[in-house]
Amino acid sequence: MYMLESFPLYIGKHLSKNHHPFALCPSYAINRHYLARTDWGFSLLEALVVIFILATTTAAVVPNLISWRASMRLQGTINELLGDLQSAKALATKHNTTITVQFEPAESWYLITYINSDNQVVALKQETLPPELRIDSSHPDYSLTNHRMAFTSRGGATPGTLVVSNLAKKSRKIVISSIGKIRTESLK
């Protein structure tokens, strides 16, 4: 009981003199001295550890990011090409004409044309593939005759397979059937 009564009084005196509850602790003097000399900031070792962690993370992520970007560029180009072919097919049936899509593998571009009532070739669209992509006519699945396909007024098409590859040797193909069905497939 005596300890309980004197303890609050001792603390009260202690707080009034030194303003810190551990001022009489022998390790407080050492810790107070150390804290007073410490600068605010990071040590060289802490900075090196953080830099090492960031470098390791970057080294692991960057190759995957580059590969992902190339795959997305290939997929985006295939989607655009697929949309253009679908549009050509729809225009052929709507206007009761034949629409031709001519591919130029050496320069990686394609041209969509039709022949008007005056027997003149009219270009509807010319598109060049991004520099890292190419029309791969050397691929074994590529089967367009004269690098050309045509959509007829009845919805039919010249059958064939178009292959587009990127610099990472990933390829996708667009397959056109004789009834005008257009689909894409991945190649290994």
For each residue, the residues with C-beta under 8 A, 3 or more apart:
1: 4 5
2: 5 6
3: 6 7
4: 1 7 8
5: 1 2 8 9
6: 2 3 9 10
7: 3 4 10 11
8: 4 5 11 12
9: 5 6 12 13
10: 6 7 13 14
11: 7 8 14 15 21
12: 8 9 15 16
13: 9 10 16 17
14: 10 11 17 18 21 23 24
15: 11 12 18 19 21
16: 12 13
17: 13 14 23
18: 14 15 23 24
19: 15 23
20: 23 28
21: 11 14 15
22: 25 28
23: 14 17 18 19 20 28
24: 14 18 28
25: 22 28
26: 29 30
27: 30 31
28: 20 22 23 24 25 31 32
29: 26 32 33
30: 26 27 33 34
31: 27 28 34 35
32: 28 29 35 36
33: 29 30 36 37
34: 30 31 37 38
35: 31 32 38
36: 32 33
37: 33 34
38: 34 35
39:
40:
41:
42: 46 47 50
43: 46 47
44: 47 48
45: 48 49
46: 42 43 49 50
47: 42 43 44 50 51
48: 44 45 51 52
49: 45 46 52 53
50: 42 46 47 53 54
51: 47 48 54 55
52: 48 49 55 56
53: 49 50 56 57
54: 50 51 57 58
55: 51 52 58 59
56: 52 53 59 60
57: 53 54 60 61
58: 54 55 61 62
59: 55 56 62
60: 56 57 63 64
61: 57 58 64 65
62: 58 59 65 66
63: 60 66 67
64: 60 61 67 68
65: 61 62 68 69
66: 62 63 69 70
67: 63 64 70 71 168
68: 64 65 71 72
69: 65 66 72 73
70: 66 67 73 74 132 166 167 168 170
71: 67 68 74 75 166 168 170
72: 68 69 75 76
73: 69 70 76 77 130 132 133 166
74: 70 71 77 78 133 164 165 166 170 172
75: 71 72 78 79 172
76: 72 73 79 80
77: 73 74 80 81 129 130 133 164
78: 74 75 81 82 164 172 174 184
79: 75 76 82 83
80: 76 77 83 84 127
81: 77 78 84 85 110 127 162 164 174
82: 78 79 85 86 174 182 184
83: 79 80 86 87
84: 80 81 87 88 101 110 112 125 127
85: 81 82 88 89 101 149 151 174 176 182
86: 82 83 89 90 182
87: 83 84 90 91
88: 84 85 91 92 99 101 112 124 151
89: 85 86 92 93 99 151 155 157 180 182
90: 86 87 93 94
91: 87 88 94 95 97 99 114 124 151
92: 88 89 95 97 98 99 114 151 152 153 155
93: 89 90 96 151 153 154 155
94: 90 91
95: 91 92 114 153
96: 93 153
97: 91 92 114 115 153
98: 92 114 115 150 151 152 153
99: 88 89 91 92 112 113 114 124 150 151
100: 112 113 114 148 149 150
101: 84 85 88 110 111 112 148 149 150 151
102: 110 111 113 147 148
103: 109 110 135 137 144 147 148 162
104: 107 108 109 110 111 135 147
105: 108 134 135 136 137 147
106:
107: 104 128
108: 104 105 128 129 133 134 135
109: 103 104 126 127 128 129
110: 81 84 101 102 103 104 126 127 135
111: 101 102 104 123 125 126
112: 84 88 99 100 101 123 124 125 126
113: 99 100 102 121 122 123 124
114: 91 92 95 97 98 99 100 121 122 124
115: 97 98 119 120 121 122
116: 119 120 122
117:
118:
119: 115 116
120: 115 116
121: 113 114 115
122: 113 114 115 116
123: 111 112 113 126
124: 88 91 99 112 113 114
125: 84 111 112
126: 109 110 111 112 123
127: 80 81 84 109 110
128: 107 108 109
129: 77 108 109 133 134 135 164
130: 73 77 133
131:
132: 70 73 166 167
133: 73 74 77 108 129 130 164 165 166
134: 105 108 129 164 165 166
135: 103 104 105 108 110 129 147 162 163 164
136: 105 139 142 163 164 165 171
137: 103 105 142 144 147 163
138: 142
139: 136 142 163 165 171 173 187
140:
141: 161 163 173 187
142: 136 137 138 139 161 162 163 173
143: 159 160 161
144: 103 137 147 148 149 158 160 161 162
145: 148 158 160
146:
147: 102 103 104 105 135 137 144
148: 100 101 102 103 144 145 158
149: 85 100 101 144 157 158 160 162 176
150: 98 99 100 101 157 158
151: 85 88 89 91 92 93 98 99 101 155 156 157 180
152: 92 98 155 156 157 180
153: 92 93 95 96 97 98
154: 93
155: 89 92 93 151 152 179 180
156: 151 152 178 179 180
157: 89 149 150 151 152 176 177 178 179 180 182
158: 144 145 148 149 150 176 178
159: 143 176 177 178
160: 143 144 145 149 175 176
161: 141 142 143 144 173 174 175 176
162: 81 103 135 142 144 149 173 174 176
163: 135 136 137 139 141 142 171 172 173 187
164: 74 77 78 81 129 133 134 135 136 171 172 173 174
165: 74 133 134 136 139 169 170 171
166: 70 71 73 74 132 133 134 169 170 171
167: 70 132
168: 67 70 71
169: 165 166
170: 70 71 74 165 166 187
171: 136 139 163 164 165 166 186 187
172: 74 75 78 163 164 184 185 186 187
173: 139 141 142 161 162 163 164 184 185 187
174: 78 81 82 85 161 162 164 182 183 184
175: 160 161 182 183 184 185
176: 85 149 157 158 159 160 161 162 180 181 182
177: 157 159 180 181 182
178: 156 157 158 159
179: 155 156 157
180: 89 151 152 155 156 157 176 177
181: 176 177
182: 82 85 86 89 157 174 175 176 177
183: 174 175
184: 78 82 172 173 174 175
185: 172 173 175
186: 171 172
187: 139 141 163 170 171 172 173
188:
